[in-house]
């Protein structure tokens, strides 16, 4: 069935190419074969039939030759189209929706400009061919330029007349609040500013769904741009993490118990250069709290007197408490940093450092807890081997 349809399609393409090239041959024959009006005297009538036959012969010869050329190059054209289609399919798999939309907009702009330029050439015999070439060249250039410079183009459209002001858009209840960031009043409870790391982490969505988080979540524009840059990365792992972060933002906006504000503020307006510094500066100006899983940002914000809500701290607080003297079963999987140490992991991901566990790597042992170390980066448990557990 598929082969039969392919054969029909190839025949139709050959017929169309023969018609197209035949028309082109006819136009060229009309252009280069001189036209002589009907004879008005006896001397002209004598040679007119021979001239007419020659003109008809040249016209049919041009049409036939060009039709044969169209018939001959159709397989090459189909192979070229197949290769282009496969290439497009391969690249579209690695492109984000932002890339595709930017390239499409650039293609439309390029085609509009090409048709405007082609208007003065429309009366020429080759005007149609000039229009085709202009559409192909300018369409390609427009798509490529818009794809490469999509960030700059978005910046031009986003700033507009609000160059000196910050727009705060409330995505819940259809309200939009426009106010200067320096004149914003403190809200109670304080607004929580989302960091890129906590969005990509994804656990904030599970916390919000339980109802333990309320109030307003602030998503600065520069954090959203950083998240988009991660989603547009050429590295498959980074691209997956970025797209997961965008999905988390969309799900947070759908929760009725939360208001998610996208704050139109840039790093330049905050007079900083990095995203972490921008989060700290924004929290100072609006009196907000920072939601993050970044250990370094946690420390920097606390030094400057800003409240930080670290999801890792919450996760550690929810882990079952182990007391010295308790026994647990664990698999020793690798060496520790110190000599003769082994390392295993509990079911909740907590690292367990086993003293003298180097010789038990790859085995299951019963460990007696001796001490614990609690940090914002996580919890570490230390213990010593009581016995080896036989499978």
Wavefront OBJ file of the C-alpha trace (Angstrom):
o trace
v 0.000 0.000 0.000
v 2.761 2.409 1.006
v 4.919 1.491 -2.035
v 1.972 1.993 -4.385
v 1.225 5.409 -2.926
v 4.913 6.336 -3.194
v 4.975 5.404 -6.884
v 1.862 7.481 -7.579
v 3.372 10.421 -5.706
v 6.611 10.179 -7.703
v 4.693 10.105 -10.990
v 2.596 13.117 -9.995
v 5.763 15.013 -9.043
v 7.345 14.163 -12.413
v 4.289 15.388 -14.296
v 4.226 18.624 -12.299
v 7.951 19.180 -12.844
v 7.565 18.572 -16.588
v 4.697 21.090 -16.731
v 6.671 23.642 -14.699
v 9.836 23.319 -16.779
v 7.805 23.232 -20.003
v 6.219 26.569 -19.085
v 9.669 27.938 -18.322
v 10.897 26.737 -21.745
v 7.932 28.399 -23.461
v 8.653 31.698 -21.734
v 12.321 31.537 -22.732
v 11.343 30.731 -26.328
v 8.969 33.702 -26.385
v 11.760 35.881 -25.023
v 14.542 34.863 -27.416
v 12.647 33.938 -30.631
v 11.782 37.239 -32.390
v 8.161 37.951 -33.168
v 7.301 39.212 -36.662
v 3.798 40.515 -37.390
v 1.667 39.077 -40.134
v 2.965 39.969 -43.638
v 1.227 42.744 -45.521
v 2.902 42.352 -48.903
v 3.403 39.609 -51.483
v 7.165 39.482 -50.948
v 6.737 38.799 -47.251
v 4.083 36.141 -47.770
v 6.548 34.075 -49.728
v 8.823 33.353 -46.770
v 6.310 33.737 -43.933
v 5.266 30.012 -43.764
v 8.907 28.949 -43.425
v 9.512 31.525 -40.691
v 6.359 30.482 -38.867
v 7.342 26.822 -39.010
v 10.795 27.680 -37.655
v 9.277 29.695 -34.800
v 6.885 26.873 -33.913
v 9.754 24.375 -34.106
v 11.964 26.417 -31.765
v 9.082 26.936 -29.331
v 8.207 23.242 -29.229
v 11.880 22.330 -28.985
v 12.394 24.594 -25.962
v 9.252 23.285 -24.285
v 10.248 19.672 -24.961
v 13.858 20.078 -23.835
v 12.901 21.792 -20.610
v 10.130 19.255 -19.944
v 12.698 16.458 -20.327
v 15.016 18.291 -17.933
v 12.175 18.480 -15.404
v 11.469 14.762 -15.886
v 15.162 13.884 -15.402
v 15.825 15.920 -12.275
v 12.647 14.871 -10.441
v 14.335 11.868 -8.683
v 17.174 14.124 -7.528
v 14.660 16.681 -6.312
v 12.707 14.041 -4.379
v 15.898 12.725 -2.783
v 16.872 16.258 -1.833
v 13.436 16.899 -0.319
v 13.654 13.614 1.599
v 17.063 14.550 2.963
v 15.828 18.012 3.951
v 12.770 16.492 5.646
v 14.900 14.032 7.638
v 17.280 16.834 8.596
v 14.402 19.044 9.738
v 12.868 16.203 11.749
v 16.206 15.533 13.468
v 16.755 19.175 14.390
v 13.158 19.749 15.475
v 13.581 17.020 18.103
v 16.343 19.047 19.783
v 14.675 22.463 19.419
v 12.504 24.034 22.076
v 9.154 25.641 21.415
v 10.767 29.074 21.887
v 13.281 28.345 19.127
v 10.570 27.168 16.729
v 8.301 30.164 17.407
v 11.190 32.638 16.978
v 12.279 31.034 13.686
v 8.685 31.015 12.418
v 8.267 34.713 13.223
v 11.546 35.474 11.465
v 10.412 33.466 8.410
v 7.168 35.474 8.211
v 9.031 38.789 8.469
v 11.541 37.676 5.816
v 8.768 36.638 3.415
v 6.964 39.964 3.869
v 10.136 41.916 3.097
v 10.903 39.665 0.097
v 7.471 40.246 -1.450
v 7.726 44.001 -0.917
v 11.089 44.050 -2.691
v 9.766 41.853 -5.535
v 6.885 44.222 -6.385
v 8.971 46.546 -8.693
v 10.162 43.484 -10.658
v 6.698 42.035 -11.219
v 6.345 43.484 -14.754
v 9.621 41.984 -15.974
v 9.593 38.621 -17.847
v 11.741 37.079 -15.101
v 9.900 38.844 -12.267
v 8.368 35.630 -10.952
v 11.769 33.968 -10.678
v 13.236 36.988 -8.897
v 10.342 36.812 -6.400
v 10.992 33.105 -5.773
v 14.711 33.689 -5.149
v 14.012 36.642 -2.833
v 11.459 34.624 -0.838
v 13.890 31.738 -0.366
v 16.897 33.898 0.569
v 15.160 36.470 2.802
v 12.900 33.852 4.399
v 15.940 31.806 5.400
v 17.846 34.859 6.637
v 14.851 36.072 8.662
v 14.340 32.689 10.338
v 18.047 32.329 11.151
v 18.463 35.875 12.502
v 15.381 35.674 14.715
v 16.471 32.244 16.007
v 20.008 33.373 16.824
v 18.993 36.699 18.398
v 15.728 35.676 20.054
v 16.817 36.916 23.473
v 17.597 40.409 22.133
v 14.345 40.542 20.176
v 12.321 39.520 23.242
v 14.114 42.173 25.261
v 13.103 44.872 22.759
v 9.447 43.864 22.908
v 9.400 43.389 26.692
v 10.908 46.719 27.699
v 8.942 49.119 25.514
v 7.813 52.275 27.225
v 8.230 50.796 30.719
v 11.967 51.314 30.699
v 12.148 52.989 34.084
v 9.349 51.132 35.848
v 8.840 47.558 36.955
v 5.585 45.849 36.128
v 4.214 43.272 38.530
v 1.780 40.945 36.834
v -0.483 38.850 38.994
v -1.396 35.695 37.181
v -4.210 34.829 39.589
v -7.704 36.359 39.568
v -6.941 38.300 36.375
v -5.342 41.288 38.198
v -2.305 43.275 37.023
v -0.494 45.571 39.467
v 1.930 48.185 38.102
v 4.116 49.866 40.713
v 7.694 50.988 41.247
v 9.728 48.387 43.103
v 11.207 50.960 45.489
v 7.758 52.111 46.575
v 6.271 48.690 47.257
v 4.867 48.198 50.729
v 5.694 45.266 52.944
v 3.122 42.518 52.771
v 2.140 40.144 55.529
v 3.055 37.336 55.215
v 6.242 38.267 53.292
v 6.364 37.255 49.682
v 8.531 34.268 48.846
v 10.978 34.716 45.960
v 11.658 31.592 43.904
v 15.221 30.670 42.999
v 16.087 28.708 39.847
v 17.412 25.780 41.881
v 14.206 25.304 43.873
v 12.111 25.366 40.686
v 14.251 22.766 38.929
v 14.321 20.657 42.127
v 10.532 20.306 41.867
v 9.775 19.438 45.496
v 8.308 22.911 46.029
v 5.323 21.800 43.923
v 4.631 18.822 46.218
v 4.901 21.078 49.271
v 2.488 23.606 47.764
v -0.035 20.897 46.903
v -0.189 19.763 50.524
v -1.387 23.234 51.564
v 1.520 23.953 53.914
v 2.601 26.902 51.751
v 0.429 29.956 51.335
v 0.688 33.548 50.251
v 2.408 34.953 47.185
v 5.274 33.358 45.264
v 7.380 35.875 43.343
v 9.109 34.743 40.149
v 11.516 37.457 38.911
v 11.902 37.834 35.181
v 15.662 37.238 35.354
v 15.072 33.879 37.074
v 12.564 32.920 34.379
v 15.097 33.877 31.684
v 17.783 31.773 33.370
v 15.348 28.862 33.523
v 14.566 29.324 29.841
v 18.293 29.382 29.008
v 18.694 26.048 30.807
v 15.723 24.629 28.877
v 17.287 25.815 25.591
v 20.694 24.306 26.390
v 22.362 21.974 23.915
v 23.198 19.593 26.767
v 20.351 17.024 26.946
v 20.587 16.715 30.745
v 20.428 20.482 31.314
v 17.652 20.817 28.763
v 15.582 18.170 30.541
v 16.073 19.877 33.912
v 15.108 23.254 32.458
v 11.949 21.946 30.839
v 10.988 20.211 34.072
v 11.409 23.571 35.831
v 9.087 25.272 33.323
v 6.511 22.542 33.928
v 6.794 23.161 37.693
v 6.086 26.885 37.146
v 3.008 26.061 35.065
v 1.686 23.683 37.736
v 2.291 26.243 40.505
v 0.246 28.809 38.568
v -2.680 26.385 38.457
v -2.873 25.977 42.258
v -5.795 27.939 43.671
v -4.154 28.295 47.085
v -1.213 30.279 45.700
v -0.661 33.511 43.815
v 2.327 33.453 41.469
v 3.620 36.887 40.473
v 5.987 37.257 37.525
v 7.909 40.393 38.431
v 9.270 42.299 35.448
v 12.666 43.177 36.886
v 16.101 42.783 35.322
v 19.570 42.454 36.812
v 20.473 45.799 35.259
v 17.657 47.528 37.105
v 18.835 45.964 40.362
v 22.434 47.045 39.537
v 23.847 43.540 39.962
v 25.483 41.049 37.611
v 24.521 37.596 38.886
v 21.199 35.918 39.569
v 22.070 35.184 43.199
v 22.959 38.841 43.832
v 19.711 39.861 42.095
v 17.664 37.622 44.404
v 19.324 39.114 47.466
v 18.827 42.694 46.221
v 15.191 42.033 45.313
v 14.476 40.456 48.708
v 15.964 43.517 50.437
v 13.830 45.930 48.422
v 10.462 44.204 48.823
v 11.116 42.605 52.229
v 10.646 39.107 50.840
v 11.992 35.670 51.679
v 14.056 33.501 49.326
v 13.009 29.950 48.502
v 16.040 27.926 47.403
v 17.987 24.694 47.609
v 21.315 26.410 46.880
v 23.643 26.106 49.872
v 25.853 29.052 48.871
v 22.893 31.368 48.238
v 21.496 30.295 51.592
v 24.635 31.466 53.402
v 25.026 34.712 51.429
v 21.410 35.731 52.086
v 21.623 34.902 55.789
v 24.787 37.031 56.144
v 22.823 40.005 54.771
v 19.927 39.417 57.149
v 17.466 37.915 54.655
v 15.180 35.069 55.631
v 15.866 31.949 53.583
v 13.501 29.009 53.264
v 15.673 26.057 52.246
v 13.727 23.069 50.955
v 16.630 20.827 51.960
v 16.218 21.956 55.573
v 12.529 21.062 55.394
v 13.318 17.668 53.876
v 15.912 16.970 56.571
v 13.468 17.978 59.278
v 10.957 15.454 57.940
v 13.407 12.552 57.964
v 13.051 10.022 60.788
v 15.331 10.881 63.682
v 18.069 8.344 64.427
v 19.436 8.218 67.963
v 22.917 7.039 68.969
v 22.806 3.351 69.821
v 20.126 2.440 67.259
v 20.890 -0.316 64.775
v 20.143 -0.130 61.063
v 20.794 -2.393 58.079
v 22.679 -0.814 55.174
v 24.642 -1.834 52.057
v 28.208 -0.493 51.965
v 28.703 0.632 48.369
v 31.941 2.612 48.226
v 34.948 3.975 50.130
v 34.739 7.067 52.309
v 36.950 10.149 52.274
v 38.877 9.086 55.354
v 41.019 5.895 55.520
v 39.175 2.621 56.179
v 35.736 4.272 55.929
v 32.825 2.865 53.963
v 29.743 4.712 52.730
v 26.166 3.549 52.393
v 22.796 5.259 51.940
v 19.517 4.908 53.815
v 16.179 4.558 52.034
v 15.556 8.326 52.255
v 18.946 9.134 50.692
v 20.770 9.983 53.927
v 24.488 9.237 53.745
v 25.773 6.768 56.338
v 29.527 6.792 57.001
v 30.650 3.418 58.366
v 33.834 3.266 60.426
v 36.177 0.468 59.343
v 33.727 -0.348 56.558
v 36.234 -0.427 53.715
v 36.539 -4.201 53.883
v 32.736 -4.587 53.687
v 32.199 -2.789 50.356
v 29.529 -4.624 48.390
v 28.151 -6.328 51.520
v 25.146 -5.767 53.761
v 25.933 -5.015 57.382
v 24.207 -4.025 60.604
v 25.501 -0.658 61.810
v 25.170 0.959 65.232
v 24.615 4.721 65.017
v 27.275 6.686 66.905
v 26.596 10.322 65.885
v 24.898 12.579 63.333
v 25.830 15.787 61.525
v 23.015 18.119 60.419
v 23.698 20.806 57.776
v 21.675 22.753 55.192
v 23.247 20.561 52.525
v 21.863 17.428 54.171
v 22.230 15.027 57.069
v 25.133 12.643 57.611
v 24.995 9.664 59.969
v 28.092 7.999 61.434
v 28.194 4.466 62.768
v 30.291 1.381 63.359
v 29.747 -2.183 62.208
v 28.091 -4.586 64.579
v 27.949 -7.607 62.281
v 27.675 -8.683 58.676
v 24.184 -9.631 57.499
v 24.155 -12.802 55.446
v 21.714 -12.841 52.506
l 1 2 3 4 5 6 7 8 9 10 11 12 13 14 15 16 17 18 19 20 21 22 23 24 25 26 27 28 29 30 31 32 33 34 35 36 37 38 39 40 41 42 43 44 45 46 47 48 49 50 51 52 53 54 55 56 57 58 59 60 61 62 63 64 65 66 67 68 69 70 71 72 73 74 75 76 77 78 79 80 81 82 83 84 85 86 87 88 89 90 91 92 93 94 95 96 97 98 99 100 101 102 103 104 105 106 107 108 109 110 111 112 113 114 115 116 117 118 119 120 121 122 123 124 125 126 127 128 129 130 131 132 133 134 135 136 137 138 139 140 141 142 143 144 145 146 147 148 149 150 151 152 153 154 155 156 157 158 159 160 161 162 163 164 165 166 167 168 169 170 171 172 173 174 175 176 177 178 179 180 181 182 183 184 185 186 187 188 189 190 191 192 193 194 195 196 197 198 199 200 201 202 203 204 205 206 207 208 209 210 211 212 213 214 215 216 217 218 219 220 221 222 223 224 225 226 227 228 229 230 231 232 233 234 235 236 237 238 239 240 241 242 243 244 245 246 247 248 249 250 251 252 253 254 255 256 257 258 259 260 261 262 263 264 265 266 267 268 269 270 271 272 273 274 275 276 277 278 279 280 281 282 283 284 285 286 287 288 289 290 291 292 293 294 295 296 297 298 299 300 301 302 303 304 305 306 307 308 309 310 311 312 313 314 315 316 317 318 319 320 321 322 323 324 325 326 327 328 329 330 331 332 333 334 335 336 337 338 339 340 341 342 343 344 345 346 347 348 349 350 351 352 353 354 355 356 357 358 359 360 361 362 363 364 365 366 367 368 369 370 371 372 373 374 375 376 377 378 379 380 381 382 383 384 385 386 387 388 389 390 391
